[in-house]
């Protein structure tokens, strides 16, 4: 139940490519093709390198996202808005 619960919560899923998991982590389009669900990754069973690569990828994505929003506070927004309004006067 961990995979469906993670999907329901929007948590990235990294799972071994066994049983029904690959089917659950893909969506079927009207054309019949299947595409991975965003944020979900599978790896061959026993492949530690692939698992490590997926974990590293998710951590890096989160760090990149954090860097993009650092310093974005209401105070900094208000200061930038105030400076912009001053240029209009």
Backbone as CSV, one residue per row, in Angstrom:
resi,resn,N_x,N_y,N_z,CA_x,CA_y,CA_z,C_x,C_y,C_z
1,UNK,0.809,-1.202,0.000,0.000,0.000,0.000,0.855,1.270,0.000
2,UNK,2.153,1.147,0.205,2.997,2.338,0.280,2.991,3.125,-1.020
3,UNK,3.009,2.440,-2.160,3.055,3.143,-3.450,1.773,3.934,-3.692
4,UNK,0.578,3.335,-3.577,-0.627,4.141,-3.795,-0.772,5.282,-2.792
5,UNK,-0.360,5.049,-1.536,-0.450,6.114,-0.540,0.500,7.258,-0.885
6,UNK,1.716,6.937,-1.327,2.663,7.980,-1.719,2.126,8.758,-2.917
7,UNK,1.561,8.057,-3.900,0.983,8.731,-5.060,-0.148,9.662,-4.640
8,UNK,-0.982,9.206,-3.714,-2.110,10.014,-3.252,-1.646,11.266,-2.523
9,UNK,-0.473,11.187,-1.887,0.063,12.334,-1.142,0.987,13.208,-1.973
10,UNK,1.280,12.800,-3.196,2.167,13.584,-4.046,3.634,13.418,-3.703
11,UNK,3.975,12.335,-3.044,5.358,12.065,-2.655,6.053,11.318,-3.802
12,UNK,7.283,11.700,-4.149,7.983,10.966,-5.205,8.136,9.490,-4.833
13,UNK,7.992,8.634,-5.839,8.086,7.192,-5.607,9.295,6.647,-6.346
14,UNK,10.136,5.922,-5.629,11.246,5.175,-6.220,11.000,3.732,-5.820
15,UNK,10.809,2.874,-6.803,10.465,1.489,-6.485,11.123,0.540,-7.471
16,UNK,11.369,-0.676,-6.996,11.908,-1.719,-7.875,10.876,-2.049,-8.947
17,UNK,11.366,-2.352,-10.111,10.539,-2.639,-11.282,10.037,-4.084,-11.207
18,UNK,9.109,-4.343,-10.264,8.580,-5.697,-10.057,7.061,-5.654,-9.938
19,UNK,6.434,-6.767,-10.241,4.992,-6.920,-10.060,4.187,-5.848,-10.764
20,UNK,3.223,-5.304,-10.061,2.310,-4.309,-10.612,2.837,-2.884,-10.520
21,UNK,3.986,-2.693,-9.880,4.496,-1.343,-9.642,4.733,-0.561,-10.941
22,UNK,5.395,-1.132,-11.969,5.597,-0.342,-13.190,4.283,0.141,-13.813
23,UNK,3.260,-0.693,-13.745,1.961,-0.299,-14.311,1.326,0.814,-13.487
24,UNK,1.471,0.748,-12.169,0.869,1.760,-11.311,1.574,3.112,-11.460
25,UNK,2.866,3.089,-11.784,3.633,4.327,-11.874,3.653,4.913,-13.282
26,UNK,2.747,4.450,-14.135,2.606,5.036,-15.465,1.136,5.343,-15.719
27,UNK,0.909,6.293,-16.614,-0.453,6.634,-17.006,-0.640,6.237,-18.460
28,UNK,-1.808,5.756,-18.788,-2.095,5.389,-20.168,-2.843,6.532,-20.847
29,UNK,-2.341,6.946,-21.998,-2.978,7.994,-22.785,-3.997,7.381,-23.716
30,UNK,-4.844,8.202,-24.302,-5.872,7.721,-25.238,-5.257,6.963,-26.406
31,UNK,-4.023,7.328,-26.764,-3.357,6.666,-27.890,-2.906,5.252,-27.534
32,UNK,-2.997,4.905,-26.253,-2.568,3.582,-25.822,-1.145,3.550,-25.303
33,UNK,-0.406,4.651,-25.474,0.966,4.683,-24.969,0.954,4.975,-23.470
34,UNK,1.992,4.525,-22.788,2.105,4.735,-21.347,3.277,5.662,-21.061
35,UNK,3.083,6.594,-20.150,4.139,7.530,-19.761,4.284,7.490,-18.243
36,UNK,5.496,7.725,-17.739,5.701,7.709,-16.286,4.927,8.828,-15.590
37,UNK,4.432,8.538,-14.406,3.807,9.551,-13.569,4.924,10.479,-13.088
38,UNK,4.663,11.766,-13.105,5.673,12.747,-12.712,6.222,12.451,-11.320
39,UNK,7.531,12.480,-11.190,8.187,12.261,-9.912,8.387,10.807,-9.535
40,UNK,7.949,9.880,-10.383,8.064,8.457,-10.065,9.169,7.823,-10.898
41,UNK,9.920,6.963,-10.261,11.042,6.303,-10.936,11.085,4.836,-10.518
42,UNK,11.463,3.993,-11.451,11.662,2.585,-11.123,13.086,2.192,-11.477
43,UNK,13.524,1.111,-10.892,14.872,0.602,-11.171,14.820,-0.919,-11.173
44,UNK,15.741,-1.554,-11.892,15.775,-3.024,-11.904,16.062,-3.566,-10.505
45,UNK,15.390,-4.625,-10.100,15.628,-5.195,-8.771,17.107,-5.520,-8.568
46,UNK,17.621,-5.130,-7.417,19.004,-5.420,-7.071,20.026,-4.453,-7.633
47,UNK,19.601,-3.476,-8.424,20.533,-2.523,-9.032,20.723,-1.333,-8.099
48,UNK,21.715,-1.436,-7.223,21.961,-0.385,-6.235,22.370,0.921,-6.875
49,UNK,23.113,0.849,-7.970,23.572,2.068,-8.641,22.380,2.873,-9.172
50,UNK,21.407,2.177,-9.766,20.225,2.863,-10.292,19.419,3.483,-9.151
51,UNK,19.279,2.762,-8.050,18.566,3.293,-6.887,19.268,4.533,-6.366
52,UNK,20.583,4.460,-6.232,21.354,5.603,-5.750,21.203,6.790,-6.698
53,UNK,21.206,6.546,-8.004,21.060,7.616,-8.985,19.698,8.303,-8.821
54,UNK,18.636,7.516,-8.625,17.303,8.101,-8.474,17.194,8.914,-7.189
55,UNK,17.739,8.406,-6.104,17.701,9.140,-4.832,18.473,10.445,-4.959
56,UNK,19.670,10.375,-5.548,20.481,11.574,-5.743,19.740,12.588,-6.604
57,UNK,19.055,12.110,-7.635,18.308,12.987,-8.531,17.202,13.731,-7.792
58,UNK,16.450,13.020,-6.966,15.361,13.656,-6.222,15.910,14.672,-5.225
59,UNK,16.974,14.319,-4.533,17.573,15.256,-3.575,18.061,16.499,-4.310
60,UNK,18.706,16.325,-5.457,19.220,17.461,-6.224,18.078,18.360,-6.711
61,UNK,16.986,17.753,-7.159,15.821,18.534,-7.599,15.282,19.386,-6.453
62,UNK,15.207,18.799,-5.281,14.702,19.549,-4.124,15.646,20.684,-3.732
63,UNK,16.959,20.419,-3.776,17.925,21.468,-3.458,17.856,22.597,-4.481
64,UNK,17.723,22.245,-5.756,17.600,23.267,-6.800,16.349,24.108,-6.597
65,UNK,15.241,23.460,-6.256,13.994,24.176,-6.006,14.148,25.116,-4.816
66,UNK,14.826,24.658,-3.770,15.037,25.494,-2.589,15.888,26.717,-2.934
67,UNK,16.946,26.503,-3.740,17.815,27.622,-4.120,17.054,28.688,-4.913
68,UNK,16.123,28.230,-5.755,15.370,29.190,-6.573,14.490,30.099,-5.736
69,UNK,14.046,29.646,-4.574,13.128,30.454,-3.776,13.780,31.089,-2.552
70,UNK,15.061,30.823,-2.338,15.731,31.450,-1.199,15.663,32.962,-1.351
71,UNK,15.378,33.622,-0.287,15.306,35.077,-0.316,13.955,35.602,-0.785
72,UNK,13.075,34.716,-1.225,11.740,35.153,-1.629,10.851,35.205,-0.397
73,UNK,10.878,36.343,0.238,10.059,36.547,1.436,9.089,37.689,1.158
74,UNK,8.095,37.828,2.021,7.158,38.937,1.846,7.881,40.266,2.007
75,UNK,8.867,40.291,2.883,9.613,41.533,3.093,10.382,41.912,1.829
76,UNK,11.094,40.953,1.229,11.850,41.265,0.021,10.911,41.637,-1.126
77,UNK,9.744,40.985,-1.200,8.763,41.328,-2.234,8.276,42.764,-2.047
78,UNK,7.958,43.122,-0.804,7.472,44.477,-0.522,8.536,45.514,-0.860
79,UNK,9.794,45.225,-0.538,10.878,46.167,-0.849,11.032,46.345,-2.356
80,UNK,10.966,45.249,-3.115,11.079,45.344,-4.577,9.884,46.080,-5.172
81,UNK,8.702,45.832,-4.630,7.514,46.501,-5.128,7.588,47.993,-4.830
82,UNK,8.034,48.322,-3.650,8.172,49.728,-3.274,9.192,50.425,-4.179
83,UNK,10.312,49.771,-4.465,11.316,50.358,-5.354,10.752,50.533,-6.751
84,UNK,9.961,49.588,-7.221,9.348,49.693,-8.548,8.371,50.870,-8.595
85,UNK,7.544,50.981,-7.568,6.576,52.080,-7.525,7.291,53.409,-7.518
86,UNK,8.410,53.496,-6.832,9.207,54.737,-6.803,9.685,55.120,-8.196
87,UNK,10.015,54.123,-9.038,10.468,54.431,-10.396,9.342,54.981,-11.254
88,UNK,8.101,54.761,-10.857,6.955,55.264,-11.627,6.602,56.677,-11.267
89,UNK,7.127,57.191,-10.182,6.792,58.553,-9.739,7.575,59.583,-10.457
